[in-house]
Amino acid sequence: MQTFSNMQRSLTYQNALSHLFWLIAFGIYTALSSIYLFLPPMFAFLGFMFYRTLGRHDLGILIIFSIMLLMLEAEKGYWFGSSILYFALISHYLMPKLEQTMRCALCIKGIFVLLAYIGYWGFSWMINSVLLLQIPSLDWHIFFYMPIEFALIAIFG
């Protein structure tokens, strides 16, 4: 028998396939969350994962979460790239100050969920006010989504 010592199994393709699977699964989930209102849109969860990967400087995963945020924006009718800009601003300016003043990791995650939903609505309100467009409405469903996504961030984040 002949052995091939220079042959290696490449994990790069396995990672790319798993990322592609997660993108497709999230696309299906986003479509289902628009139909069934009891499914949270995972906005805060994606924002928190975006924040974590931005801090870790992992470009590949950051691109995956950016694509997922863009898919969510397209489905919900948000401005293109506004959630990425909002989470980048929060990650760069607000979250480091919160982490310096607070040591409770669970509290920071809870504040992030509030910032994701209520803060993004305020961010959209500000942009639409400047551009003299219709002010976005605050849906009561987000108060149902916030505890669910907080639990997901607390468990998986």
C-alpha positions in Angstrom: 0.0 0.0 0.0 1.1 3.4 -0.8 0.6 6.3 1.7 0.2 9.9 0.7 1.9 12.0 3.3 1.4 15.3 1.6 -2.4 15.0 1.3 -4.4 16.8 3.9 -8.1 17.3 4.5 -9.1 21.0 4.1 -11.3 22.4 6.7 -11.8 25.6 4.7 -14.5 24.0 2.5 -16.3 22.6 5.5 -16.4 26.0 7.2 -17.7 27.6 4.0 -20.4 25.0 3.6 -21.5 25.5 7.2 -21.6 29.2 6.8 -23.7 28.8 3.6 -26.0 26.5 5.5 -26.5 29.0 8.2 -27.2 31.8 5.7 -29.8 29.6 3.9 -31.4 28.6 7.2 -31.5 32.2 8.4 -33.1 33.3 5.1 -35.9 30.7 5.6 -36.3 31.7 9.2 -36.6 35.4 8.3 -39.3 34.6 5.8 -41.1 32.5 8.4 -40.8 35.2 11.1 -42.6 37.7 8.7 -45.5 35.2 8.4 -45.7 34.0 12.0 -45.4 37.0 14.4 -44.6 34.8 17.4 -41.1 34.1 15.9 -38.7 36.9 16.9 -36.8 38.5 14.0 -33.4 37.8 15.8 -32.4 41.5 15.4 -30.8 41.8 18.8 -29.2 38.4 18.6 -27.6 39.2 15.2 -26.5 42.6 16.5 -24.9 41.1 19.5 -23.1 38.5 17.4 -22.0 41.3 15.1 -20.7 43.2 18.1 -18.8 40.1 19.4 -17.2 39.3 16.0 -16.3 42.9 15.5 -14.4 42.8 18.8 -12.7 39.6 17.9 -11.6 40.9 14.4 -12.9 37.8 12.6 -13.6 39.1 9.2 -15.2 35.9 7.7 -17.8 35.6 10.4 -18.4 39.3 10.4 -19.3 39.2 6.8 -21.7 36.3 7.4 -23.5 38.3 10.2 -23.5 41.4 8.0 -25.2 39.4 5.2 -27.7 38.1 7.7 -28.4 41.7 8.9 -28.9 42.8 5.3 -31.3 39.9 4.7 -33.3 41.0 7.7 -33.3 44.6 6.5 -34.6 43.6 3.1 -37.3 41.5 4.6 -38.5 44.1 7.2 -38.1 47.1 4.9 -35.4 48.9 6.8 -32.9 51.3 5.1 -30.1 49.4 3.4 -27.1 49.0 5.6 -28.6 51.0 8.5 -28.5 48.2 11.0 -24.8 47.5 10.2 -24.1 51.2 10.6 -26.0 51.4 13.8 -24.4 48.3 15.4 -21.0 49.5 14.3 -21.5 52.8 16.0 -22.8 51.2 19.1 -19.9 48.7 19.2 -17.4 51.4 18.7 -18.7 54.2 20.9 -21.3 53.0 23.4 -20.5 49.4 24.4 -16.8 50.1 25.5 -18.1 52.8 27.9 -20.8 50.4 29.2 -18.2 47.6 29.7 -15.9 50.0 31.6 -18.6 51.1 34.0 -20.5 47.8 34.5 -19.0 44.4 35.3 -22.3 42.5 35.1 -22.2 40.6 31.8 -25.8 39.7 31.9 -26.8 43.4 32.5 -24.7 44.4 29.5 -26.5 41.8 27.4 -29.9 43.1 28.6 -28.9 46.7 27.8 -27.7 45.6 24.4 -31.1 44.1 23.7 -32.8 47.3 24.7 -30.4 49.3 22.6 -31.0 47.0 19.6 -34.7 47.4 19.5 -35.5 50.8 21.1 -32.2 52.4 20.1 -32.5 51.3 16.5 -36.0 52.7 16.4 -34.6 56.0 17.7 -31.8 55.8 15.1 -34.4 55.2 12.3 -36.6 58.0 13.7 -33.7 60.4 13.6 -32.7 59.5 10.0 -36.3 59.7 8.8 -36.7 63.1 10.6 -33.7 64.6 8.9 -34.7 63.3 5.5 -38.3 64.5 6.1 -39.7 61.0 5.6 -42.5 59.2 7.5 -41.5 58.4 11.1 -41.3 54.7 11.8 -43.8 53.2 14.1 -42.9 51.3 17.2 -44.6 47.9 17.1 -45.8 46.3 20.4 -44.4 43.0 19.3 -40.9 44.1 20.2 -41.7 43.9 23.9 -42.5 40.2 23.3 -39.3 39.7 21.3 -36.9 41.4 23.7 -37.2 38.8 26.5 -36.9 35.9 24.0 -33.8 37.3 22.4 -32.3 38.3 25.8 -32.7 34.6 26.8 -31.0 33.5 23.6 -28.1 36.0 24.0 -27.7 35.0 27.7 -27.5 31.3 26.7 -25.5 31.4 23.5 -23.8 34.8 23.7 
